[in-house]
Amino acid sequence: MRPEILFPLFNQLSTLSGVGPKYTKLLEKIVGQNILSLYNHLPISILERRNLLSLAQINFNEDKPVILNLTIHAHSSFVRKGQPYKIQTFDKEGIPLDLVFFNITKSYLEKIAPTGSQRIVSGKIEYYGKKFQIIHPDFIVPLTEKNKIKNVEPIYPLTQGISNRFLNKIIENALQKIPLLPEWIVPSFIAKQGWVSWHDSIKQAHSPQNFDDLNPVHPVRVRLAYDEMLANQLSMKLIRRHHKQKTSLPIKISPEFKQKFLQNLPYNLTQDQMNAIIDIEQDMAKSYPMLRLLQGDVGSGKTIIAFFALLATALIQKQAVLLAPTEILATQHHTNLLPLAEKFNIDIVLLISKHKTSIKNSMLGHIAKGQARIIIGTHAVFQSKITFNQLAMVVIDEQHRFGVQQRLLLTEKGNNPHLLVMSATPIPRTLTMALYGDLDISILQQKPKGRQQIDTRVISFEKIGLLIQNITNAIKDGHKIYWICPLIQESDQQNLMTTEERYKILKEKLPFKIAMLHGQMTSDIKDQTIEEFRKGSIDILVATTLIEVGVDVPTATVMIIEHAERFGLAQLHQLRGRVGRGSKQSICILLYAEPLSDTAKARLNIMRQTNDGFFIAEEDLKLRGGGEILGTSQSGMPGFHFIDLHAHSHFFKIAEAEINTYLEKDPDLLEPRGKALRILLYLFEKDKVIKNFLSG
């Protein structure tokens, strides 16, 4: 279905000159698998070179590489092992300069810089031993090849084994294949914004002439970001339309079930929770699938809303799945839902990898026969060998850990099941449509009654001795403590306290029950440790960020985060949310090491000032452009190529409005501009959307 004009862009990187198997693997690490991925790999800086007519013009304050016309005078006649190889040169005025090399073949240097020849040389000049020198020049080329040396060279993100010079050459080669494509943006809007075509924008983005050209608000970068927004919005609108055209089983929730459910809770729901239940009731009663996001701050009570949807589905003799990102969280959900499920006489199973094959096979049999009405699990529920029996409801917890493709995989296992996804990562309102445009949204901002604000304190490592003394008093008063470290084992790169080191130190200094938790432990040990901590037999749990997602221990009231300056705002907020889940006053201590960057200071101040995740999300967007709070490194969030979530956020509404208006008149994208928009979808590799949701 891919248009022929795009065929060259989807060729493998190995089809480019100079890219063999070794370089293909290295390039795939940083860019992707095809030529198009090179276009999307934009420069992050520039290297400026200065043309010099003579060495007399050198200005060491500039600290820039130079380009010089030099005459090769002589090569080193004999070089001892370990000594540098030198080529003596002169500029036009006879001023001497040495080209200095280490560990390089003499015959190669004699070939590229023969004695008596003139060469264009580029590199950084130093003054050493009363003489000018360039150590390992960037370029040595004949006069006829001077154009190979750029006065401004783009600097790209790299990986070990790939040089910037090599990547520049490969991208230049790839840009020769860039096609002229039909325009998908309204011409009057392009003129108003002062933009050029997609073709010219890509070329200019890879040929910056100054640092302003790298700015996300530069017209070229904005144009490419807007293209990506259009593709993003169009794909989500098509997904949404496709789902609403499906036929799904309406699930009518009886007043009797709702009343019994609420009566069996040990607390009253907040108004936000009640509103979310009403939203879900209305969605489930429709004849097309629910597509709803339940977004709430940490501790706002999302899980109980999910349980409502799962139980309501199971009561009409259909199956429901709850997908969690970790086995710890899946096990916790199973433990918490079990008492409620028993009240309604509903069978639930926990499907995780640690189960023995015989137990797992038995569970799969129960699922296939429909005896298991609620299935709770991790990625295991995606497996092709799992057969559901009338799957009618899918709930995905911490959905940013999964993504659209995995959502589709799971929903395809049922007969158009209803879908509820949950996220405890607050998103700035300006970005909601960018990330969740295919979903209806219910927001939980209120905290359950009786919960107190978490007292957050920022403390220097210099006071850690006093902190450990205070811990003794806290534990004697009945408090349970999380102590979070950024690493599991010692790292050569970072001088940070590890989980294992901190565990040993605390064991030596404190007469309490202390345990350790990290991702390299077996599932059984992790589950046992969490359970012991929950029951109160462990006083201090020294852990990695493994406990960030959803772990719920109401008796834990102290959270200590070591090297808090190393964490992002979203992660700090999620970790802090592990305490404050009971009626006791909780405290979060952010331990930091000097020196602090301005951004780190700002983060810690924000954490100290507020417990409001939505406010934190807005502030983080200002600080970091959204990458941190949105967790874009996690698999479910869009890995945008061109969009800077801070600089470009105001364009999302414009893009959404443009797509809505166009789809009203050409819903199947059959007109010339519609066909151009199809090409746009392929450019941003929304092939799954096109394959499933567009005909022809």
LUMSEKOL-858404 format. One line per field, with one value per residue (C-alpha): chain; y, x, z. Coordinates in nm, 2 decimals. Example, Ala and Ser with C-alpha at 12.3 -4.5 7.8 and 13.67 -1.06 7.14 Angstrom:
BEGIN
cadena	[A	A]
north	[-0.45	-0.11]
east	[1.23	1.37]
up	[0.78	0.71]
REM end
This chain:
BEGIN
cadena	[A	A	A	A	A	A	A	A	A	A	A	A	A	A	A	A	A	A	A	A	A	A	A	A	A	A	A	A	A	A	A	A	A	A	A	A	A	A	A	A	A	A	A	A	A	A	A	A	A	A	A	A	A	A	A	A	A	A	A	A	A	A	A	A	A	A	A	A	A	A	A	A	A	A	A	A	A	A	A	A	A	A	A	A	A	A	A	A	A	A	A	A	A	A	A	A	A	A	A	A	A	A	A	A	A	A	A	A	A	A	A	A	A	A	A	A	A	A	A	A	A	A	A	A	A	A	A	A	A	A	A	A	A	A	A	A	A	A	A	A	A	A	A	A	A	A	A	A	A	A	A	A	A	A	A	A	A	A	A	A	A	A	A	A	A	A	A	A	A	A	A	A	A	A	A	A	A	A	A	A	A	A	A	A	A	A	A	A	A	A	A	A	A	A	A	A	A	A	A	A	A	A	A	A	A	A	A	A	A	A	A	A	A	A	A	A	A	A	A	A	A	A	A	A	A	A	A	A	A	A	A	A	A	A	A	A	A	A	A	A	A	A	A	A	A	A	A	A	A	A	A	A	A	A	A	A	A	A	A	A	A	A	A	A	A	A	A	A	A	A	A	A	A	A	A	A	A	A	A	A	A	A	A	A	A	A	A	A	A	A	A	A	A	A	A	A	A	A	A	A	A	A	A	A	A	A	A	A	A	A	A	A	A	A	A	A	A	A	A	A	A	A	A	A	A	A	A	A	A	A	A	A	A	A	A	A	A	A	A	A	A	A	A	A	A	A	A	A	A	A	A	A	A	A	A	A	A	A	A	A	A	A	A	A	A	A	A	A	A	A	A	A	A	A	A	A	A	A	A	A	A	A	A	A	A	A	A	A	A	A	A	A	A	A	A	A	A	A	A	A	A	A	A	A	A	A	A	A	A	A	A	A	A	A	A	A	A	A	A	A	A	A	A	A	A	A	A	A	A	A	A	A	A	A	A	A	A	A	A	A	A	A	A	A	A	A	A	A	A	A	A	A	A	A	A	A	A	A	A	A	A	A	A	A	A	A	A	A	A	A	A	A	A	A	A	A	A	A	A	A	A	A	A	A	A	A	A	A	A	A	A	A	A	A	A	A	A	A	A	A	A	A	A	A	A	A	A	A	A	A	A	A	A	A	A	A	A	A	A	A	A	A	A	A	A	A	A	A	A	A	A	A	A	A	A	A	A	A	A	A	A	A	A	A	A	A	A	A	A	A	A	A	A	A	A	A	A	A	A	A	A	A	A	A	A	A	A	A	A	A	A	A	A	A	A	A	A	A	A	A	A	A	A	A	A	A	A	A	A	A	A	A	A	A	A	A	A	A	A	A	A	A	A	A	A	A	A	A	A	A	A	A	A	A	A	A	A	A	A	A	A	A	A	A	A	A	A	A	A	A	A	A	A	A	A	A	A	A	A	A	A	A	A	A	A	A	A	A	A	A	A	A	A	A	A	A	A	A	A	A	A	A	A	A	A	A	A	A	A	A	A	A	A	A	A	A	A	A	A	A	A	A	A	A	A	A	A	A	A	A	A	A	A	A	A	A]
north	[0.00	0.23	0.49	0.42	0.77	0.67	0.34	0.48	0.62	0.28	0.10	-0.04	0.16	-0.10	0.02	0.34	0.36	0.30	0.13	-0.23	-0.48	-0.34	0.02	-0.09	-0.23	0.07	0.32	0.12	0.18	0.56	0.63	0.34	0.08	0.28	0.59	0.78	0.74	0.94	1.24	1.23	1.23	1.60	1.78	1.90	2.14	2.28	2.30	2.63	2.65	2.98	3.03	3.17	3.32	3.30	3.17	3.54	3.57	3.31	3.41	3.16	3.32	3.18	2.82	2.72	2.48	2.66	2.59	2.66	2.63	2.46	2.34	2.00	2.04	1.72	1.40	1.26	1.05	0.82	0.78	0.60	0.38	0.60	0.92	1.13	1.14	1.49	1.65	1.99	2.25	2.62	2.86	3.11	3.35	3.08	3.05	2.69	2.45	2.08	1.83	1.58	1.22	0.92	0.56	0.61	0.45	0.64	0.52	0.64	0.99	1.01	0.92	1.19	1.46	1.40	1.62	1.93	1.93	2.19	2.07	2.22	2.13	2.17	2.13	2.31	2.50	2.49	2.67	2.42	2.45	2.80	2.65	2.61	2.26	2.07	1.73	1.48	1.73	1.68	1.70	1.69	1.72	1.85	2.20	2.06	1.90	2.21	2.19	1.87	2.09	2.27	2.60	2.49	2.12	1.97	1.78	1.47	1.24	0.95	0.60	0.44	0.34	0.61	0.94	1.26	1.29	0.95	1.02	1.36	1.17	0.91	1.17	1.38	1.06	0.99	1.35	1.29	1.05	1.29	1.31	1.60	1.52	1.67	1.93	1.82	2.15	2.43	2.67	2.98	2.85	2.77	3.13	3.28	3.09	3.16	2.79	2.61	2.26	1.94	1.86	2.19	2.18	1.84	1.97	2.29	2.12	1.91	2.21	2.46	2.77	2.91	2.81	2.99	2.73	2.46	2.64	2.45	2.78	2.82	2.80	2.49	2.30	2.42	2.31	1.96	1.95	2.05	1.78	1.53	1.68	1.63	1.27	1.21	1.37	1.21	0.86	0.90	1.03	0.74	0.49	0.65	0.65	0.29	0.18	0.37	0.19	-0.15	-0.33	-0.42	-0.59	-0.33	-0.40	-0.27	-0.21	-0.28	-0.04	-0.34	-0.43	-0.07	-0.03	-0.36	-0.26	0.07	-0.08	-0.33	-0.06	0.04	0.40	0.65	0.74	1.10	1.30	1.26	0.88	0.88	1.09	0.85	0.56	0.74	0.80	0.43	0.31	0.53	0.41	0.04	0.06	0.17	-0.07	0.04	-0.01	0.22	0.40	0.58	0.71	0.73	0.98	1.06	1.18	0.93	0.81	0.94	0.60	0.48	0.11	0.08	0.23	-0.03	-0.30	-0.17	-0.21	-0.56	-0.69	-0.55	-0.73	-1.06	-1.05	-1.08	-1.40	-1.23	-1.21	-0.91	-0.85	-0.62	-0.57	-0.44	-0.33	-0.53	-0.86	-0.68	-0.46	-0.74	-0.95	-0.65	-0.60	-0.96	-0.95	-0.64	-0.75	-1.10	-1.01	-0.81	-1.08	-1.34	-1.11	-1.15	-1.52	-1.44	-1.64	-1.44	-1.57	-1.42	-1.49	-1.41	-1.57	-1.71	-1.97	-2.32	-2.46	-2.70	-2.42	-2.19	-2.45	-2.51	-2.14	-2.12	-2.40	-2.21	-1.90	-2.08	-2.24	-1.92	-2.04	-1.76	-1.44	-1.19	-1.23	-1.02	-1.03	-0.86	-0.89	-1.26	-1.19	-1.09	-1.44	-1.59	-1.92	-1.75	-1.80	-1.59	-1.69	-1.38	-1.11	-0.80	-0.56	-0.47	-0.25	-0.14	0.00	0.25	0.25	0.47	0.15	-0.02	0.19	0.18	-0.13	-0.34	-0.20	-0.32	-0.66	-0.72	-0.58	-0.80	-1.10	-1.02	-0.93	-0.55	-0.54	-0.21	-0.05	0.14	0.27	0.42	0.66	0.80	1.04	1.37	1.54	1.91	2.00	2.15	1.81	1.58	1.58	1.51	1.20	1.07	1.21	0.87	0.84	1.00	1.12	1.11	1.29	1.22	1.52	1.47	1.25	1.01	1.16	1.14	1.15	1.42	1.62	1.47	1.69	1.71	1.82	1.88	1.78	1.79	1.48	1.66	1.60	1.22	1.13	1.34	1.18	0.83	0.93	1.06	0.73	0.55	0.76	0.73	0.35	0.34	0.54	0.28	0.43	0.22	0.36	0.34	0.43	0.47	0.45	0.52	0.22	-0.15	-0.21	0.00	0.20	0.32	0.61	0.76	0.82	0.73	0.52	0.19	-0.01	-0.28	-0.03	0.16	-0.17	-0.27	0.07	0.08	-0.28	-0.19	0.13	0.04	-0.24	-0.29	-0.53	-0.40	-0.56	-0.49	-0.48	-0.45	-0.57	-0.84	-1.04	-1.33	-1.27	-1.49	-1.30	-0.96	-1.06	-1.21	-0.89	-0.66	-0.88	-0.88	-0.50	-0.47	-0.69	-0.47	-0.73	-0.51	-0.16	-0.02	-0.13	-0.02	-0.03	0.10	0.28	-0.06	0.05	0.36	0.21	0.14	-0.04	0.03	-0.01	0.21	0.16	0.31	0.68	0.78	0.81	0.89	0.95	0.94	1.16	1.32	1.57	1.28	1.21	1.38	1.55	1.27	1.00	1.20	1.26	0.89	0.78	1.02	0.89	0.55	0.71	0.91	0.63	0.59	0.83	0.89	1.20	1.11	1.26	1.26	1.35	1.44	1.39	1.59	1.63	1.95	2.11	2.15	2.27	2.54	2.28	2.05	2.33	2.42	2.06	2.02	2.35	2.25	1.91	2.09	2.34	2.12	1.77	1.85	1.63	1.83	2.15	1.96	1.85	2.21	2.32	2.03	2.12	2.47	2.33	2.04	2.06	1.76	1.47	1.39	1.41	1.23	0.96	0.96	0.71	0.46	0.24	0.37	0.74	0.88	0.91	1.23	1.31	1.69	1.80	1.99	1.96	2.29	2.50	2.36	2.28	2.57	2.41	2.10	2.26	2.41	2.06	1.89	2.15	2.12	1.74	1.75	2.00	1.80	1.46	1.60	1.65	1.36	1.09	0.82	1.05	1.00	1.35	1.49	1.65	1.33	1.12	1.36	1.31	0.93	0.99	1.19	0.90	0.67	0.93	0.90	0.52	0.50	0.19	0.00	0.28	0.28	-0.09	-0.13	0.18	0.30	0.13	0.14]
east	[0.00	0.30	0.31	0.59	0.73	0.84	1.00	1.36	1.31	1.22	1.53	1.76	2.06	2.29	2.18	2.38	2.74	2.99	2.74	2.85	2.71	2.92	2.81	2.45	2.42	2.58	2.36	2.04	2.13	2.10	1.87	1.66	1.65	1.58	1.69	1.39	1.53	1.84	1.62	1.46	1.80	1.85	2.18	2.20	2.49	2.73	3.11	3.22	3.55	3.73	3.91	4.26	4.48	4.78	4.87	4.93	4.55	4.51	4.29	4.32	4.04	3.79	3.88	3.75	3.90	4.05	4.09	4.44	4.62	4.96	5.26	5.39	5.76	5.88	5.78	5.94	6.24	6.25	6.00	6.07	5.79	5.55	5.67	5.45	5.48	5.52	5.47	5.64	5.43	5.44	5.16	5.17	5.38	5.63	5.52	5.59	5.32	5.35	5.08	5.11	4.99	4.99	4.96	4.91	5.06	5.34	5.26	4.90	5.02	5.27	4.99	4.74	5.01	5.31	5.61	5.60	5.23	4.97	4.69	4.39	4.41	4.15	4.19	4.25	4.57	4.78	5.11	5.36	5.74	5.74	5.57	5.22	5.08	4.76	4.72	4.53	4.37	4.01	4.08	4.38	4.26	4.39	4.30	4.04	3.85	3.83	3.45	3.46	3.54	3.24	3.27	2.97	2.94	2.63	2.70	2.48	2.40	2.64	2.72	3.06	3.21	3.03	3.22	3.05	3.24	3.11	2.75	2.76	2.88	2.60	2.33	2.45	2.43	2.08	1.96	2.03	1.73	1.48	1.17	0.95	0.62	0.27	0.18	-0.05	-0.07	-0.31	-0.09	-0.23	-0.12	0.23	0.26	0.13	0.39	0.67	0.75	0.91	0.82	0.88	1.16	1.34	1.28	1.45	1.75	1.78	1.74	2.05	2.24	2.24	2.45	2.44	2.31	1.98	1.90	1.90	1.64	1.31	1.13	1.32	1.06	1.22	1.20	0.85	0.73	0.87	0.71	0.38	0.40	0.45	0.16	-0.07	0.04	-0.01	-0.36	-0.47	-0.37	-0.55	-0.86	-0.86	-0.81	-1.10	-1.33	-1.25	-1.32	-1.65	-1.75	-1.70	-1.99	-1.92	-2.12	-2.32	-2.27	-2.56	-2.46	-2.74	-2.82	-2.80	-2.44	-2.34	-2.49	-2.34	-2.00	-2.00	-2.13	-1.84	-1.58	-1.42	-1.43	-1.64	-1.54	-1.45	-1.67	-1.41	-1.42	-1.80	-1.79	-1.55	-1.77	-2.07	-1.85	-1.75	-2.11	-2.23	-1.94	-1.99	-2.36	-2.29	-2.29	-1.93	-1.62	-1.53	-1.20	-1.13	-0.83	-0.85	-0.59	-0.52	-0.25	-0.07	-0.30	-0.62	-0.78	-0.78	-0.75	-1.09	-1.25	-1.08	-1.21	-1.56	-1.54	-1.38	-1.64	-1.93	-1.81	-1.75	-2.10	-2.26	-2.05	-1.79	-1.42	-1.21	-0.83	-0.62	-0.28	0.00	0.35	0.53	0.47	0.48	0.19	0.00	0.03	-0.08	-0.39	-0.47	-0.44	-0.65	-0.93	-0.96	-1.18	-1.42	-1.43	-1.53	-1.82	-1.96	-1.85	-1.62	-1.31	-1.00	-0.65	-0.30	-0.10	0.27	0.59	0.71	0.43	0.53	0.43	0.18	0.00	0.02	-0.13	-0.41	-0.48	-0.48	-0.74	-0.96	-0.93	-1.01	-1.32	-1.44	-1.42	-1.18	-1.38	-1.10	-0.74	-0.47	-0.12	0.18	0.29	0.22	-0.14	-0.03	0.10	-0.06	-0.13	-0.37	-0.73	-1.00	-1.36	-1.57	-1.32	-1.53	-1.32	-0.95	-0.80	-0.44	-0.26	0.02	-0.06	0.25	0.45	0.28	0.16	-0.09	0.04	0.02	-0.33	-0.43	-0.27	-0.48	-0.81	-0.78	-0.80	-1.16	-1.47	-1.40	-1.37	-1.42	-1.09	-1.00	-0.64	-0.50	-0.21	-0.07	0.16	-0.02	0.00	-0.01	-0.35	-0.19	-0.05	-0.34	-0.46	-0.12	-0.08	-0.44	-0.63	-0.78	-0.93	-1.21	-1.07	-1.17	-0.95	-0.91	-0.77	-0.92	-0.74	-0.95	-1.08	-0.84	-0.52	-0.28	-0.04	0.31	0.56	0.86	1.20	1.52	1.84	2.21	2.42	2.62	2.33	2.29	2.43	2.15	1.90	2.00	1.95	1.60	1.52	1.58	1.31	1.07	1.09	1.04	0.72	0.59	0.69	0.80	1.06	1.15	1.51	1.56	1.90	1.96	2.19	2.19	2.57	2.88	2.93	3.26	3.09	2.90	3.01	2.67	2.58	2.43	2.14	2.38	2.62	2.34	2.18	2.52	2.57	2.22	2.25	2.57	2.43	2.07	1.93	1.62	1.49	1.62	1.57	1.67	1.47	1.59	1.52	1.79	1.61	1.39	1.01	0.96	1.20	1.07	0.71	0.81	1.00	0.71	0.47	0.69	0.72	0.34	0.28	0.52	0.80	1.05	1.13	1.34	1.32	1.63	1.52	1.57	1.30	1.14	0.88	0.80	0.50	0.19	0.33	0.08	0.19	-0.04	0.18	0.49	0.51	0.87	1.03	1.40	1.53	1.91	2.07	1.73	1.91	1.96	1.59	1.34	1.03	0.79	0.99	1.04	0.66	0.58	0.83	0.69	0.34	0.44	0.39	0.09	-0.15	-0.28	-0.42	-0.08	0.13	0.40	0.73	0.95	1.32	1.51	1.88	2.10	2.47	2.64	2.70	2.34	2.26	1.99	1.75	1.81	1.75	1.43	1.31	1.38	1.20	0.90	0.88	0.91	0.64	0.36	0.20	-0.01	0.10	-0.08	0.10	0.43	0.36	0.31	0.63	0.83	0.72	0.87	1.19	1.26	1.02	0.81	1.05	1.08	0.72	0.59	0.85	0.91	1.19	0.93	0.78	0.42	0.48	0.53	0.90	0.87	1.13	1.07	0.82	0.95	0.66	0.73	0.82	0.55	0.25	0.04	0.03	-0.15	-0.49	-0.43	-0.33	-0.63	-0.87	-0.72	-0.75	-1.11	-1.21	-1.05	-1.19	-1.54	-1.52	-1.28	-1.31	-1.14	-0.86	-0.93	-0.90	-0.55	-0.48	-0.62	-0.37	-0.09	-0.20	-0.17	0.19	0.24	0.12	0.38	0.65	0.59	0.55	0.19	0.16	-0.05	-0.31	-0.33	-0.34	-0.63	-0.83	-0.81	-0.95	-0.80]
up	[0.00	0.05	-0.24	-0.49	-0.44	-0.09	-0.18	-0.17	0.18	0.32	0.18	0.44	0.55	0.40	0.05	0.11	-0.02	0.26	0.50	0.54	0.80	1.09	1.03	0.96	1.31	1.47	1.28	1.37	1.74	1.70	1.40	1.30	1.01	0.70	0.50	0.63	0.98	0.89	0.79	1.13	1.31	1.34	1.44	1.80	1.75	1.50	1.45	1.30	1.10	1.02	0.69	0.74	0.47	0.70	1.05	1.13	1.15	1.43	1.72	2.00	2.19	1.93	2.00	1.66	1.40	1.10	0.73	0.59	0.26	0.35	0.16	0.27	0.34	0.50	0.68	0.99	0.87	1.18	1.47	1.79	1.93	2.13	1.97	1.75	1.37	1.23	0.89	0.86	0.66	0.58	0.51	0.22	0.43	0.52	0.88	0.99	1.13	1.23	1.17	1.45	1.45	1.69	1.60	1.23	0.92	0.75	0.40	0.44	0.54	0.25	0.02	0.13	0.19	-0.04	0.01	-0.20	-0.26	-0.15	0.08	0.24	0.61	0.88	1.26	1.59	1.61	1.92	2.01	2.14	2.18	2.01	1.70	1.57	1.54	1.46	1.63	1.40	1.15	1.06	0.69	0.46	0.10	-0.24	-0.34	-0.59	-0.30	-0.07	-0.09	0.11	0.42	0.55	0.72	0.94	1.01	1.18	1.50	1.55	1.84	1.80	1.94	1.99	1.66	1.46	1.40	1.32	1.00	0.89	0.98	0.80	0.49	0.51	0.57	0.28	0.07	0.20	0.13	-0.24	-0.24	-0.09	-0.30	-0.39	-0.22	-0.27	0.00	0.28	0.46	0.34	0.12	0.28	0.63	0.50	0.36	0.69	0.89	0.65	0.60	0.31	0.17	0.36	0.11	0.17	0.54	0.58	0.37	0.57	0.90	0.81	0.69	0.99	0.93	1.28	1.63	1.57	1.30	1.58	1.78	1.81	1.72	1.39	1.11	0.95	1.28	1.35	1.00	1.06	1.41	1.27	1.01	1.29	1.48	1.18	1.14	1.51	1.52	1.19	1.31	1.64	1.47	1.24	1.52	1.71	1.41	1.34	1.70	1.70	1.38	1.56	1.72	2.09	2.36	2.56	2.93	3.14	3.50	3.74	4.03	4.26	4.16	4.19	4.54	4.66	4.52	4.70	5.03	5.03	5.02	5.35	5.25	5.06	4.70	4.61	4.38	4.11	4.15	4.13	3.82	3.66	3.74	3.57	3.26	3.25	3.31	3.01	2.79	2.87	2.79	2.43	2.13	2.03	2.24	2.53	2.48	2.80	2.99	3.36	3.45	3.82	4.04	4.26	4.54	4.38	4.37	4.01	4.09	4.26	3.95	3.74	3.98	3.93	3.55	3.58	3.82	3.62	3.31	3.50	3.65	3.30	3.24	3.02	3.06	3.17	3.17	3.39	3.24	3.48	3.39	3.66	3.84	4.18	4.07	3.91	4.23	4.44	4.22	4.25	4.63	4.66	4.42	4.56	4.87	4.65	4.38	4.65	4.76	4.41	4.37	4.07	3.98	3.92	3.81	3.83	3.52	3.56	3.44	3.77	3.78	3.70	3.36	3.50	3.70	3.40	3.17	3.42	3.43	3.05	3.04	3.29	3.08	2.75	2.90	3.05	3.41	3.50	3.46	3.56	3.44	3.60	3.45	3.29	2.92	2.95	2.85	2.50	2.42	2.12	2.30	2.54	2.42	2.59	2.61	2.52	2.63	2.68	2.89	2.89	3.16	3.12	3.42	3.38	3.01	2.92	2.97	2.68	2.38	2.10	1.92	2.24	2.31	1.97	2.02	2.34	2.21	1.90	2.12	2.21	2.01	2.02	2.40	2.59	2.68	3.00	3.03	3.35	3.40	3.72	3.53	3.52	3.18	3.12	2.98	2.67	2.58	2.65	2.29	2.16	2.36	2.41	2.12	2.05	2.40	2.61	2.95	3.31	3.55	3.93	4.11	4.46	4.72	4.93	5.25	5.55	5.36	5.46	5.25	5.24	5.42	5.18	5.30	5.11	5.30	5.21	5.24	5.50	5.74	5.67	6.02	6.18	5.95	6.05	6.42	6.34	6.16	6.49	6.66	6.37	6.37	6.75	6.69	6.45	6.11	5.82	5.58	5.20	5.12	4.75	4.58	4.21	4.15	4.23	4.22	4.21	3.89	3.75	3.58	3.88	4.23	4.38	4.68	4.56	4.70	4.82	4.99	5.16	5.28	5.44	5.60	5.75	5.87	6.06	6.21	6.30	6.51	6.30	6.03	5.70	5.36	5.01	4.68	4.33	3.98	3.97	4.24	4.15	4.13	4.44	4.65	4.54	4.62	4.95	5.05	4.95	5.14	5.46	5.43	5.39	5.70	5.90	5.97	5.78	5.91	5.63	5.26	5.07	4.71	4.35	4.16	4.11	4.37	4.17	4.00	4.21	4.52	4.79	5.16	5.38	5.68	5.50	5.61	5.53	5.19	5.16	4.81	4.78	4.52	4.45	4.22	3.98	3.93	3.72	3.86	3.74	3.91	4.23	4.24	4.17	4.44	4.69	4.62	4.77	5.11	5.24	5.16	5.51	5.77	5.94	5.85	5.60	5.51	5.20	5.24	4.93	4.99	4.75	4.69	4.59	4.35	4.22	3.88	3.84	3.70	3.99	4.24	4.06	4.07	4.44	4.52	4.32	4.51	4.84	4.76	4.63	4.62	4.31	4.03	3.76	3.88	3.88	3.52	3.41	3.59	3.45	3.10	3.15	3.29	3.06	2.76	2.87	2.82	3.19	3.32	3.01	3.03	2.66	2.70	2.81	2.54	2.53	2.49	2.14	2.06	1.87	1.62	1.57	1.83	2.13	2.37	2.53	2.23	2.00	2.23	2.10	1.75	1.87	1.88	1.53	1.40	1.56	1.42	1.07	1.07	1.21	0.94	0.66	0.77	0.76	0.38	0.29	0.56	0.35	0.23	-0.14	-0.27	-0.38	-0.04	0.13	-0.07	0.04	0.40	0.35	0.24	0.56	0.77	0.60	0.66	1.03	0.99	1.10	0.87	1.12	1.12	0.74	0.70	0.95	0.91	0.55	0.25	-0.10]
REM end
